[in-house]
Amino acid sequence: MKKLLFAYSIILLLAGCTATNQTAKQANSQAQSRVPLQRLYSKSKFLDNGSSVRVYITLDADRTLTLGEVSKDFNISYSLYPDYSSKQQLLSSGTITLTPDNVSENNGLLTFWFDIPKPKDLFVGLALTDIKDLKTNNKIVNDCLLRFQSGKVSDYFIFFDKSGRIPQTKNYCTVEDTVMIKSLDNRSQLFKVFRYKYEFEAALSPMSTTPRTPSKSLFVDSSFTIESNKPFVLSHDALYYFSKDTTEAFGIGLVVTDKRYPKLTRPEKLVRPLIYMSTNTETADLYNSKDPKRTLDNYWLNIMQGNQPTAKRTIKAFYQRVEQANKLFTTYKEGWKTDRGMVFIIMGDPIRIARTKDKEVWTYTRASQYSELNFTFTKRVNQFVEDHYELQRYAEYQSIWFPTVEQWRNGDVVIK
C-alpha cells in the first residue's frame, strides 16, 4: 500500500509541475535543420493584408525578456521564394527590426510580425525566416507557405487575444481564455460556430499498415453565432468549427481544452497516452478501469518492478514528452494523439528534419547496428486545420520501435 501511495504521489507531483525543458522546435524548411525539437521552436501563420501578406511567428525563447532585450538578443531576416523546390530563385528579402509595435513577449514566448509585399502574378510563395538567438547561439529557420490570392477564410481571419493585437498561432486555447476572431482590415463578419464533443482516437502504431475502420461521423453537439472583432469565451472543452458560410468546404478549427493543457493532470487523462508503450491487455485495463488512480499506480510499479527512483525519472520523462507533443502538434485533436505526437513521445528529437510543401521527413540514428531511420509524414487536406500530417506506416518499423518501447518499460530512456 505504501508503494501505491508513493507512486501516485509521484504522478500528481509531476503532472502539476512545469517541464524542465519546455521549448521545442517545429520542423521547418527543406534545408535540413539539426536544431532538435526540444531546443527551440516556432509556429507561424499569415493573414492577407491587401497589397501585402502579414506573417506572424511565435518563438519560444525559454527565458523571460524585456522588449528591449528582445531587439538586442535576436537577429531576424526573411527570404521569399516561389516554393520549396525553387530556392535558387529569390523574389525578395529583408531584415526585421523588432519594436514595441511588432513584437509581444509573455514569459519567454515571443510573437512578432512583419509584412511581405505581394509579388505580381504569383499565387503562392515560401517565406523562410532566419532567427538567431545571439544569447544562446541557437538558430532556427521558420518556413511559412503563403497564399497571395485565395478565398480561404483562414487567410483573412484568425484568432487573437482579447486585446485583438496578439495572434494565436497554435490550434488550441483553454476554457478560461478570452479570444476574438478578426481580420487585419477589421471587417465585420458573422461566423456560424459548430461544437463537436467527440473523443478522437490515439494514433495507430507505425507498423499498423491495415487502414483503421472508419470512425463514426462527427455530429454537431450545438451551434451558435459570433461576430468578428468582439471578445468571447468558449466555456466547454471540445472541438469548434467557425464558418462564415456553411456552403464553404473549409473554415477555421479550434480545440478548447481544460485550463491545465498542454499538461495532463487527471488520472483518467494520464492513462491515455500510455497506449503507445503498453500491451493490449494493459491498455484495456488502463482505459476501462473504474479506479484510474489505482490502475495508474499499479501500471508504473509493475513495469518498473517496484524500482521507485527509476519509476520517478521515467514518469517525469514520459509526461514531459506528452506535454511537448501537445504544445507542438495539436491539430483538431490533442497533440499526443497525432501521428507526429506519437513518434515524438516514443522516439524523441529527430537528428534532422526535412520539410517540403506536402511532407516532413524525420531522421533518427539509434544504436550502431542501425542505419538512419526515417519517418515520413504526408500533409493531408483537413477542413479544420492547415497542419494535419499522417505517417506513412511500414511493418519494418517494428525492428526499432519495439526495442525503443522496451527501453521505456525498463526505465532506460535517456532524456537529454
N, C-alpha and C positions, 0 to 999 in steps of 0.2 A: 504493500500500500504506500509506503514511503517513496518507493521508486516511481510509482504512478504520479504522486503529487509533485515530486521533483521534476519529472519530465514535463508535466503540464505547466508548471511554473516557468520552465524554460520557454515553452511555446508562447505563453502570454507575454513574457518579457520581450522576446524577440519580435513578436508581432507588433508591439507597441513602440518599439524603438526605431529610430531613423537608421537606415542602412549606412554603413561607414563609407561605402563607395557608391554614391548615388548618381554620379554622372555617367552617361553612356552616349556613344556616338551612333547616329543613324548611318546606315550605308549611304555613301554619297556617289561620287562620279564614276564613270567608266574607267578613269585613271585609277589604278588600284591603290587604295589607301591602306597604310599599315598602322593607323591610329586605332587601337582597339575600341570596341563599342563602349566599354566602361570607363574610358578616359575622357571623352569629350563627345558631346552630341549636339546636333542641331535639327530643327524642324523648320519647314518653310511653307508658306502659302503666298498666293498672289491675288491681286484684285485689279480689274480693269480701271484705269484712271483717265479715260478719254484718249488723249494722244500719247499716253504712256501707260506702262504697267507698273504697279507698285508691288515690290517684293518685301515680304515680312519674314524675318528669320529670328527664331528663338534659340538661344545658345545657353547651355548650362556651363557657367564658368567655375563652378564648385567652390566659390568663395563670395562673400558679400563685398560689394564695391560701391563707392560713391560714383555719381555721374562723372565727376572729374577724373577719377581713376579709370573709368571705362575708356574715355578718349585717349588716355595715356598708355593703357595696357594692351590695346588691341589695334592691329593694322588690318584693314579690311579693303578689299578691292573686288571688282566683278569683271567678268568677260562674258559676252553674249555670242553664241554660235547658233547656226541653223538647227542642229540636232546633235545627238551623241556621236554619230558617225562622221561628222563634218567639223571636227575641232581644229582643223587647219584653216578654216575659213572664219576668221574673226570679224564679227559685224560691228561691235562696239565694245568699249571697256571704260572703266572709271574707278576712281578711288572714293571710298565712302568716308566722309567726315562725320563722326558721331557727336551730336549736340543734344541739349535737352529737348529739342524739337523732334528728334527722330530716334530716341532711344528711351527705354524704360528698364529699370532694374528692380528686382524683387528677390531678396535673399539669394543672390548669385545667379538668378535666372534673368538673362539679358534678352530683350526683344528690341530689334532695331529694324528700320525700314528705309527704303530708297526707291527712286523711280528710274525706270529704264525707258527711253523713248522707243515708240513702236517703229520698227523698220517698215519701209514701204513694201507692199506686195508679199508679205510673209505672214503665214498663218500661225506658225509655232516657232519657238526658239528655246534654247537651253541657256539658262543663266548659271554660270559657275562662279560662286563667291568664295574667294580665298580669305580665310580668317586665321590670323596668327595671334596667339596669346603671348605677348612679349614677356610676361611674368614667368610663365611655366615653359615657354618654348614649344607648347603644343600647337599643332596646325591642323586645320580641317578645311575641306573643300565641300561646300554645300551645293548640291545641284537642285535646280528648280525648273521644271519643264513649264514653259509659258505658252499660253494661247493668246494670240493678238486679235483674233477675230473668232468669237464664239457666242453661242446662245445659251451656254450653260449658266444656270442661276448661281452656281458656286464660284463663277468667275467674276461676279459682281457683288455678291453678298457673302459675308462671313460673320462669325460670332466675335463680338468684342466684350470687354469687361463692362461693368455698369457705367463707367465714365464715357464709354464709346471711343476710347483712344487706343487701348491696348488690345490687339487681336488675339484670339485663341487659336494657336497653331496646332493644338492637339485635338483629338476627336472626342474628348470627354470633358465633362465638368461634374461637380458634385451637387447634391440636392440643396446645399446651402449657398451655391454661387448665384450671384445676380449677373445676368448677361443681357446683351441685346444683339439683334441681327441688323446689320446696316451695310450700306454701300458707301463708296467714297464721295458720291455726289449727294448723299443724304436723301435720296428719293424715298417717297412714301410708298410702301408696298405691304399688302396684306398677305400673310402666309397661313396656309392650312397646315396644322400640325397633327400628325398621327402618332399615337403612342402604342408601342408593341411591348407587352410584358411577356418576355419569352426567354427561356433558358437555353442558350446556344450550347452545342456540344463542344467538347475539347477536340483538339486536332487528333487525327489518326496518326499512328506511328509511321515513321519514314519507310517502313517495309510493307505497309498495307497498300498493295497495288490494286486490290479489288475495290471498285468505287463504293462509297458508302450509300446505303439505301436512302433515297431522298427523304428528308425530314418533312414533317407536316408543314403545311403552309403557314405563313405568318398571318395572324388575324389581328385586326386593329382592336386594341383594348378600349381606346377612347380617342376623341379628336376635338380640337378647338382651334380658334383663330387668334393670331397675334399680329401686331403691327410693327413694322421696322422702326428703328430709332427710339424704341421705348423699352426700358429695362423690364425684365421679367425673371421669375424664379420657377424652375421646374421642380416640383416638390416630391416626385416619386422616381425611384431609380428604375430605369427602363431604357429602351431604345426609342428615340424620337426622330421623326422624319418631317422635314419642313419643305413644303412645295408651294410655289406661288401660282401654279396652275396644275390641277390634278391630271391633266392630259399629258404633261411632260414626263419623259422617261427617267429623268434624273432630278434629284432635289439635293438637300443637304441633311446628312445624318448626324446625330449627336447622341452619344451614350451618357446617360446621367447615372452616377454611381453614388454609393454611400460616402459619407464625409471622410472616411479613412483611406479611401482609394488614392493612390495605387497600392497601398499596403492592404494585405488581407489580415484581419484580426479575429474574426469569429471562428470558432472551431468548425462549424459547418461549411465555412468557406476555405479554411486552411486545408481541409482534407482533399479538396477537389483537384489541385494541381499534382497531387501525388500519383495520379493515374499514369504519369509518364515514367515512373520508376517502380511500379507495383505489378504484381501478378494479377490475373483476372479475379482470383479468389479474394485477394487483399482489396482490390478495387471495389468489389461487390460489398465487402464488409464496411469499407470506408464510406461508400456512397449511400448505403442503406441503413446505416446504424441509427438507432433511436437515441443513442448517447454518444454523440461525436467527440465529446471531451475525452471520455474513457477510451474510445476506439483509437483516437489520435495518440494518446499516451502509449497504449499498447503497441501500436504500429512502430513508433520510433524505438521503443525499448527492445522490441523483438528483433528488428533488423540490425540494431547495434549491439545485440547480445548483452544488454544491460550496461554497456560502457557509457557512463554519463558524460564525461568530458568530450568524447567523440560525438555523442549524440548532440550535445550543445553546439559544437562547432559546425556540424553538418546541417542542423536545423537552421542556424543563422545563415549559412551559405546558400542553402536552398531557397529560403524565403527572400533573401536579397535578390536572387536571380528572378524570382517571381515578380517582385516589385519593379525591377528594371524592365522586365518584359511588358508589364502593364503600362509603364511610362512610355515605352518606345513603340509598341506595336498594337495598341488598342485601335480597333477599326470600328466595325459595327458590333463587335463583341470584345470582351476583355482581352488584353494583350496576351495573357498566358494561354488562352485558348487558341490563338492563331498558330499557323504553321511556323512562322518566324519565331514567335514566342516560345514554342515547344523546343525548337532546335537550340535557341539561345539558353534556355533553362538547363538543358542537359549538357550541351557541348560548350557553352560559354562563348567567349570572344573569338570570332574567326581571326586568323592572322592577316587575312586580306579580303576585301570586298570589291567586286567588280560590278558596276551597275550600268545598265543600258535603259533605253526607253521602256522596254517591256519585261525586264527581268533583273534579278540580283543573283550573283553567284558568290556564296560564302565559302572560303577555303580554310581548311584546318590541316595541321600536321599533328600527328599524335606520337605514339611510340615509334622507335626506329624501324620496326618491321613494317610500318605502313607508309605508303607514299602519300602525297597530298590527296585530301578528300574534299570533294566539292558538294555543296548543297545548292541546288538551283531553284529559285523561287520565280514563278511566272506571274506577271501582273495580269489580273483579271478585271473585266468591267464589272462594276458594282454600283447600284443605284444610290447607296448610302455614302460611300467614301471613295476617294481617289487612290488610296494606297492599300488595296486588297491584293495580297500575293498568296499563291498556292504552291506548295512544294511539289517538285517532280519526284515521285516515290519509286524506289527500287528495292527489290529483295536483297540486293548485295549490301545494303547499308547495315545489315544485321551483324556483320563481322566487326564493326566498330561501335555500333550503337549499344549492343548488349554488354560488351566489356565496360563501356563508359557508365551505363546504368549500374553495373555491378560495383564500380568504384564508388558511386553514390551510396549504395546499400552497405558497403563496407566502411564508409566514412573516410575514403581515401582521396576524395576530390580536393584539390588544392585551389583556393581562390586567391588570385594574385591581387 
